[in-house]
Amino acid sequence: MDASALAVIEGGGVTSAEGFTAAGVHAGFRANPHKRDLALVVADEPCPTAAVFTRNVFCAAPVRRNKRVLESAVEGESCGIIRAVAVNSGNANAATGEEGLAAAEEAGRIVAEAVGCPADEVLVCSTGVIGVQLPLEPFRTGVPEVHAALSRAGGADAAAAIMTTDTVSKQCAVSFSGDAVGHLGCMFTVGGMAKGSGMIMPDMATMIAVITTDVPLTAPDARAALKRAADVSFNKVTVDSDTSTNDTCILMASGAAAPESAPFQPGSPAFQLFEAALEEVCVHLARSMAKDGEGATKLVDVHVTGACTKEDADVAARTVANSPLVKTAIAGHDANWGRIAAALGRSGAVFRQEDVDISIMGIPVCKGGLALAFDEEEALRRFEEPEIVLDINLGAGDASTTVWTCDLTHDYITINGDYRT
């Protein structure tokens, strides 16, 4: 589907789609009274919702609870009918046993009471420190406050409330006209918010993301579309090769832009245009996480082409993106392509070194597995750009992929060495 049909909404986010309100407040999960730490997103009516979750065995209590809520609605699928999503920051409620699971259940009940819906129409997400029991008092006092603050303008506050070590909030929204796909006069929107800066190499989605749309969908179709979008966006991000215990990505579909319309049918031009919009939002949020990696100064794109299979392309790109030597070379503005070659060689991808070409920021540095002379001063100049592009051709096939990462600086160690103190 032609991406030119999509229009970026300036300042758009999780409430850009019709049928949703949101808010973010300081409830007391974090000590700093000036930091928002409780977000709430509410649909005007219960709506089809899908989610993808971490596959980390040490998954957090809210992940366990949310999977139960959704999979009880549609057997074997993480989708159902949901009215509200609450996210607290500052405490992950992970590795907290049955007490933590009970706290997640009670948090859902508190939110449901405020919203006026059953508890199984509420999803709860947590992010922050692992291994600390989740206090419920901030929910008891904060949920009524955040509910009272709900508005169409509240998306930015909600996005700020889910941040932990993020330095900036992450939001995005795009829209498209329904005129060309059988929905004259309808304007459809996909928007969302995400958080994630460290402990990022998702195995399904991202740390926390809530995406909304006013496109009419069924819950199973939303689940299938979200999985495809996550695989080419959030699952292509790595900051530090660590997969979180709390990874959650949620898609809610109000259908409010065309309330009389039947759900979009998979394979139809309308559904394809929706999927293009969903992918656009997810990719933007994923790149925003890599750009805002803990201590990062550069967003890094690792493009791999010429792989035998998609799996080979992914493992080659991911190994380069996760290499501390590659990441520190970029931090030091050093076009040390040998580190890229070494990472490729241990990745497990099938190729011959004699067929490999490597370019850094458009400068060819390796051809046929051998060094090329290049202008070091020009390379140094190009490293001043905020986005660094590594192009790798394995010369072994037709498969390709892109993985997004960031450089590795001294600040990453400082942030994580001091995380709990």
PyMOL commands that set and color helices and strands:
alter all, ss='L'
color gray80, all
select helices_A, chain A and resi 3-5+61-73+97-115+119-121+137-148+155-161+179-181+219-231+234-236+269-291+310-322+324-331+337-346+353-355+376-382+410-417
alter helices_A, ss='H'
color red, helices_A
select strands_A, chain A and resi 7-8+20-25+38-53+79-91+122-129+170-177+187-195+208-213+248-253+299-307+357-360+363-367+370-371+387-393+399-406
alter strands_A, ss='S'
color yellow, strands_A
deselect
rebuild
show_as cartoon
